[in-house]
């Protein structure tokens, strides 16, 4: 995007795609600021300036020439046609008139057809920034008329680095295991990580640890998952069943997610022994574990994960999944 400004090849229409919390809306607003910034300085490679009147108005949601629309609430073709007609009016105070349309993939076929007409012949002052979490549902005729940027999930290292910065700034004590759990739970979404941090900061007393996170997230204790992994590897099914009887209140969907994370750690360590296993497994002769068996356990848990919430009794469903594992 920066290069397009540097070489003076700015597009009229953009599509930002990717999973939730990967920065699509944030980037769209930064792009809107850059397209209307009065103090662009390409020499220091820092733009938008963030201090000019237009940048400040956009930041405060008071910029008349930036229109943000949630496509999920404006799916009717009549609404899109009205949008197209209004878009033809030149900007009032800005350099460019910008439409940010979120969740573009939910539009109907007729709505996409109406939008396509303006994308085919867009005035120089008009810019569209389309956002979607499901690019597969956006017609190719729309995509082909836009500059498409696909945003990857944010990696755990970057999430840990940023939430560590926030917690230090808030003068909150934390440990590395807590950061690992938060970054894993966020599944590549910085927004999910920040939402969790906000929830934690409301209830804690300046000290984040694994037990507090487990309670806030309604997660199964990580120790339960580690014990189950150990008994799966040692093929001791009765120990697992007794453990489930002892802990009545378990979020089984989160438990399966934790099991998958730990198994992934083991698999990666088997493939590359330089890969550090994040949790203390306390398993004897871990180097002798059959990787094919671990992969089969992983596959069964992953395949059956989505049926947990459909079952009237999650514990019974989980026990059946465990029995399937012991039958392989």
C-alpha positions as CSV (number, residue, x, y, z in Angstrom):
1,X,0.0,0.0,0.0
2,X,2.8,2.4,0.9
3,X,4.5,1.6,-2.4
4,X,1.4,2.5,-4.4
5,X,1.6,6.0,-2.9
6,X,5.3,6.3,-3.4
7,X,5.0,5.4,-7.1
8,X,1.7,7.3,-7.5
9,X,-0.4,4.4,-8.5
10,X,-3.3,4.6,-6.1
11,X,-6.3,2.4,-6.8
12,X,-9.9,3.4,-6.6
13,X,-11.1,0.1,-5.1
14,X,-9.5,-2.2,-2.5
15,X,-10.5,-5.5,-0.9
16,X,-9.1,-6.5,2.4
17,X,-9.8,-10.1,3.3
18,X,-8.8,-12.3,6.3
19,X,-10.1,-13.8,9.6
20,X,-11.6,-11.6,12.3
21,X,-9.2,-9.5,14.4
22,X,-6.4,-9.5,11.8
23,X,-6.5,-5.7,11.3
24,X,-8.7,-5.3,8.2
25,X,-10.8,-2.4,9.6
26,X,-7.8,-0.7,11.2
27,X,-5.9,-0.8,7.9
28,X,-9.0,0.5,6.0
29,X,-9.1,3.5,8.3
30,X,-5.4,4.1,8.0
31,X,-5.8,3.9,4.2
32,X,-8.7,6.4,4.4
33,X,-6.5,8.8,6.4
34,X,-3.7,8.5,3.9
35,X,-6.0,9.1,1.0
36,X,-7.2,12.4,2.7
37,X,-4.0,13.4,4.6
38,X,-2.9,17.0,3.9
39,X,0.7,16.5,5.2
40,X,1.9,13.4,3.4
41,X,5.6,13.1,3.8
42,X,7.1,10.4,1.6
43,X,10.7,11.2,2.6
44,X,10.5,9.8,6.1
45,X,8.1,6.9,5.0
46,X,5.7,7.8,7.7
47,X,2.2,8.4,6.5
48,X,-0.6,9.3,7.2
49,X,0.6,12.2,9.3
50,X,-2.2,11.6,12.0
51,X,-2.0,15.3,13.0
52,X,-3.7,17.2,10.1
53,X,-7.3,18.2,10.4
54,X,-8.5,15.4,8.1
55,X,-6.7,12.7,10.0
56,X,-8.1,14.0,13.3
57,X,-11.6,14.2,12.0
58,X,-11.4,10.6,10.7
59,X,-10.0,9.4,14.0
60,X,-13.0,11.0,15.8
61,X,-15.5,9.6,13.3
62,X,-16.4,13.2,12.2
63,X,-15.1,13.2,8.6
64,X,-18.1,13.8,6.3
65,X,-16.4,12.2,3.3
66,X,-15.7,8.8,5.0
67,X,-18.8,6.6,5.1
68,X,-18.6,3.3,6.9
69,X,-21.3,0.7,6.1
70,X,-22.0,-2.7,7.5
71,X,-23.2,-4.8,4.5
72,X,-24.9,-7.2,6.9
73,X,-27.4,-4.5,7.8
74,X,-27.7,-3.1,4.2
75,X,-28.2,-6.2,2.1
76,X,-31.2,-5.0,0.1
77,X,-30.4,-4.1,-3.5
78,X,-32.3,-0.8,-3.1
79,X,-29.9,0.3,-0.4
80,X,-26.9,-0.5,-2.5
81,X,-28.4,1.4,-5.4
82,X,-28.9,4.4,-3.1
83,X,-25.3,4.1,-2.0
84,X,-24.1,4.1,-5.6
85,X,-26.1,7.2,-6.4
86,X,-24.9,9.0,-3.3
87,X,-21.3,8.0,-4.1
88,X,-21.4,10.1,-7.3
89,X,-21.6,13.3,-5.2
90,X,-18.0,14.8,-4.9
91,X,-16.3,15.1,-1.5
92,X,-17.4,18.0,0.7
93,X,-14.2,18.7,2.7
94,X,-11.8,15.9,1.8
95,X,-9.5,15.1,-1.1
96,X,-11.3,11.8,-1.7
97,X,-14.7,10.5,-0.8
98,X,-14.3,7.0,0.7
99,X,-16.7,4.1,1.4
100,X,-15.6,1.4,3.7
101,X,-18.0,-1.5,3.3
102,X,-17.6,-4.3,5.9
103,X,-18.7,-7.9,5.5
104,X,-19.2,-7.4,1.8
105,X,-19.6,-11.2,1.2
106,X,-23.2,-11.1,2.6
107,X,-24.6,-9.0,-0.2
108,X,-27.1,-10.5,-2.6
109,X,-26.3,-11.2,-6.3
110,X,-28.4,-8.2,-7.3
111,X,-26.6,-6.0,-4.8
112,X,-23.2,-7.1,-6.2
113,X,-24.5,-6.3,-9.7
114,X,-25.5,-2.8,-8.6
115,X,-22.1,-2.2,-6.9
116,X,-20.2,-3.5,-9.9
117,X,-21.5,-0.7,-12.1
118,X,-19.8,2.0,-10.0
119,X,-16.6,-0.1,-9.6
120,X,-16.3,-0.4,-13.4
121,X,-16.4,3.4,-13.8
122,X,-15.2,5.1,-10.6
123,X,-14.5,8.8,-10.5
124,X,-11.0,9.8,-9.4
125,X,-12.3,11.3,-6.2
126,X,-14.1,8.2,-5.2
127,X,-12.5,5.3,-3.3
128,X,-14.0,2.0,-2.1
129,X,-12.5,-0.2,0.6
130,X,-14.3,-3.5,0.8
131,X,-13.8,-5.8,3.8
132,X,-14.6,-9.5,4.1
133,X,-13.9,-12.5,6.3
134,X,-15.1,-14.8,3.4
135,X,-13.5,-13.9,0.1
136,X,-14.8,-17.1,-1.5
137,X,-18.3,-15.6,-1.4
138,X,-17.3,-12.4,-3.2
139,X,-17.9,-12.7,-7.0
140,X,-14.8,-12.7,-9.1
141,X,-16.2,-9.8,-11.2
142,X,-15.9,-7.7,-8.0
143,X,-12.5,-8.9,-6.9
144,X,-11.0,-8.4,-10.4
145,X,-11.8,-4.7,-10.2
146,X,-10.1,-4.2,-6.9
147,X,-6.6,-4.3,-5.5
148,X,-6.9,-7.4,-3.2
149,X,-4.9,-7.7,0.0
150,X,-5.2,-11.0,1.9
151,X,-4.3,-10.6,5.6
152,X,-2.8,-13.6,7.4
153,X,-3.6,-14.5,11.0
154,X,-1.3,-12.7,13.4
155,X,1.3,-15.2,14.7
156,X,1.5,-16.0,18.4
157,X,4.9,-14.4,18.8
158,X,3.6,-11.0,17.7
159,X,0.5,-11.3,19.8
160,X,2.6,-12.2,22.9
161,X,4.9,-9.2,22.2
162,X,2.0,-6.8,22.0
163,X,0.0,-8.0,25.0
164,X,3.3,-8.1,27.0
165,X,3.7,-4.4,26.1
166,X,0.2,-3.6,27.2
167,X,0.5,-5.4,30.5
168,X,3.8,-3.7,31.3
169,X,2.2,-0.4,30.5
170,X,-0.7,-1.2,32.8
171,X,1.8,-2.3,35.5
172,X,0.3,-5.8,35.7
173,X,2.3,-8.8,36.8
174,X,2.2,-11.9,34.4
175,X,4.2,-14.9,33.5
176,X,5.2,-16.5,30.2
177,X,2.7,-19.4,30.6
178,X,-0.1,-16.9,30.8
179,X,1.0,-15.1,27.6
180,X,1.2,-18.5,25.9
181,X,-2.4,-19.3,26.9
182,X,-3.8,-15.9,25.8
183,X,-2.0,-16.0,22.5
184,X,-3.1,-19.5,21.8
185,X,-6.7,-18.8,22.8
186,X,-6.9,-15.8,20.4
187,X,-6.3,-18.0,17.4
188,X,-4.4,-15.4,15.4
189,X,-6.8,-12.6,16.2
190,X,-5.3,-9.6,17.9
191,X,-8.8,-8.3,18.7
192,X,-9.6,-11.5,20.6
193,X,-6.4,-11.2,22.6
194,X,-7.1,-7.5,23.4
195,X,-10.7,-8.3,24.4
196,X,-9.4,-11.0,26.8
197,X,-6.9,-8.6,28.3
198,X,-9.6,-6.1,28.9
199,X,-11.7,-8.7,30.7
200,X,-8.8,-9.7,32.8
201,X,-7.9,-6.1,33.7
202,X,-11.4,-5.6,35.0
203,X,-11.4,-8.4,37.5
204,X,-7.7,-9.0,38.5
205,X,-5.6,-7.4,41.2
206,X,-2.6,-6.6,39.1
207,X,-1.6,-10.2,38.7
208,X,-2.4,-12.5,35.8
209,X,-1.8,-16.2,36.1
210,X,-3.1,-19.4,34.5
211,X,-5.8,-20.1,37.1
212,X,-7.3,-16.6,36.6
213,X,-7.3,-17.0,32.9
214,X,-8.9,-20.4,33.2
215,X,-11.7,-19.0,35.3
216,X,-12.3,-16.0,33.0
217,X,-12.4,-18.1,29.8
218,X,-14.2,-21.0,31.5
219,X,-11.4,-23.2,30.3
220,X,-10.6,-26.6,31.7
221,X,-7.5,-26.5,33.9
222,X,-4.5,-27.0,31.7
223,X,-3.4,-29.7,34.2
224,X,-6.5,-31.8,33.3
225,X,-5.5,-31.7,29.6
226,X,-1.9,-32.7,30.4
227,X,-3.1,-35.6,32.6
228,X,-5.4,-36.8,29.8
229,X,-2.6,-36.6,27.2
230,X,-0.3,-38.6,29.5
231,X,-3.0,-41.3,29.9
232,X,-3.8,-41.3,26.2
233,X,-0.2,-42.0,25.4
234,X,0.1,-44.6,28.1
235,X,-3.3,-46.1,26.9
236,X,-4.9,-46.0,30.4
237,X,-8.5,-45.3,29.7
238,X,-9.8,-45.9,33.2
239,X,-7.6,-43.1,34.6
240,X,-9.3,-40.7,32.1
241,X,-12.8,-41.8,33.0
242,X,-12.1,-41.4,36.7
243,X,-10.6,-38.0,36.1
244,X,-13.8,-36.8,34.3
245,X,-15.9,-38.0,37.2
246,X,-13.8,-36.0,39.6
247,X,-14.2,-32.7,37.6
248,X,-17.8,-32.2,36.9
249,X,-17.8,-28.7,35.5
250,X,-15.6,-28.9,32.4
251,X,-15.9,-27.0,29.1
252,X,-15.3,-29.9,26.8
253,X,-14.9,-27.9,23.6
254,X,-12.1,-25.8,25.2
255,X,-10.7,-29.0,26.7
256,X,-10.4,-30.5,23.1
257,X,-8.8,-27.3,21.9
258,X,-6.2,-27.6,24.7
259,X,-5.6,-31.2,23.8
260,X,-5.0,-30.3,20.2
261,X,-2.6,-27.6,21.1
262,X,-0.5,-29.9,23.3
263,X,-0.6,-32.7,20.7
264,X,0.6,-30.2,18.1
265,X,3.5,-29.3,20.4
266,X,4.5,-33.0,20.7
267,X,4.2,-33.6,17.0
268,X,6.3,-30.5,16.2
269,X,8.9,-31.6,18.7
270,X,9.1,-35.1,17.2
271,X,9.6,-33.6,13.7
272,X,12.2,-31.1,15.0
273,X,13.6,-31.7,18.5
274,X,14.6,-28.0,18.6
275,X,10.9,-27.1,18.8
276,X,10.3,-26.3,22.5
277,X,7.3,-28.0,24.1
278,X,5.5,-25.2,26.0
279,X,4.0,-27.4,28.8
280,X,5.6,-29.8,31.3
281,X,4.2,-33.1,30.1
282,X,5.9,-35.3,32.7
283,X,5.8,-38.3,30.3
284,X,8.5,-40.9,30.6
285,X,10.5,-41.6,27.5
286,X,8.7,-38.9,25.5
287,X,11.3,-39.5,22.7
288,X,9.9,-43.0,22.2
289,X,6.3,-41.9,21.5
290,X,4.9,-43.1,18.2
291,X,4.3,-40.0,16.1
292,X,1.7,-41.9,14.0
293,X,-0.3,-42.7,17.1
294,X,-0.2,-39.0,18.2
295,X,-1.3,-37.9,14.8
296,X,-4.2,-40.3,14.9
297,X,-5.3,-39.0,18.3
298,X,-5.1,-35.5,16.9
299,X,-7.2,-36.4,13.8
300,X,-9.9,-38.1,15.9
301,X,-10.2,-35.1,18.3
302,X,-10.2,-32.6,15.4
303,X,-12.8,-34.6,13.4
304,X,-15.2,-34.9,16.4
305,X,-14.6,-31.4,17.8
306,X,-17.7,-29.8,16.3
307,X,-20.2,-32.4,17.6
308,X,-19.5,-31.6,21.2
309,X,-21.9,-28.7,21.4
310,X,-24.6,-30.6,19.5
311,X,-24.7,-33.4,22.1
312,X,-27.1,-33.1,25.0
313,X,-24.4,-34.4,27.4
314,X,-20.9,-33.2,26.6
315,X,-19.2,-35.5,29.0
316,X,-20.8,-38.6,27.4
317,X,-19.8,-37.3,24.0
318,X,-16.2,-36.8,25.1
319,X,-16.1,-40.2,26.7
320,X,-17.2,-41.8,23.3
321,X,-14.5,-39.8,21.6
322,X,-11.9,-41.2,24.0
323,X,-13.2,-44.7,23.4
324,X,-12.7,-44.1,19.6
325,X,-9.1,-43.2,20.3
326,X,-8.5,-46.4,22.3
327,X,-9.9,-48.5,19.5
328,X,-7.4,-47.3,16.9
